[in-house]
């Protein structure tokens, strides 16, 4: 039973480019969460989604960041016009329902040059 | 307040010793307190979790102690092993939605020397 799958594992973008991070939740999980981890820091909540719905995006920066979880396919975290400060590890987690523990993927490490 | 404060930032323990990591929170509405273990290059993995209706939970060598009045909880690792060397995060979440919107502490880097 595969866990939460994130790809790519590493992503390098130049300033101004777009970054697209993908997350496939565990089988049977319909709740997806995105977290960001800066070097030497804890994880910060970004957004919580269910299929086709954004439930809580209170942790998302107001500009350049967006997330979706379509009916078919993985959840996507999109960062437009990346800046050096976006360099971080982005983790996706999934749960079976809103009362279940979170299971994390191994993250996408974004480097903006 | 949504903060969860964790200490120490780093911890070095000898093999066989006890590792203790502490967390404090301010929001009394938090009702689910998990601990996560993270190895380099990996995502956090759930280690053990507790709800505020109990004061202690033990799973193998790992124990959570919870003090509701002090708004503090701690992780104890008994008989620490080199394989326990990792970063440990405490977390907390609100209401009945125990899985969603975890607020994490800043992490403790544990090193267990052989």
Interface residues (C-beta under 8 A of the other chain):
Chain A: X4 X6 X31 X33 X35 X41 X42 X43 X44 X45 X48 X55 X56 X91 X93 X95 X97 X98 X99 X100 X101 X102 X103 X104 X105 X106 X107
Chain B: X6 X34 X36 X41 X42 X43 X44 X45 X46 X49 X89 X96 X97 X98 X99 X100 X101 X102 X103 X104 X105 X106 X107
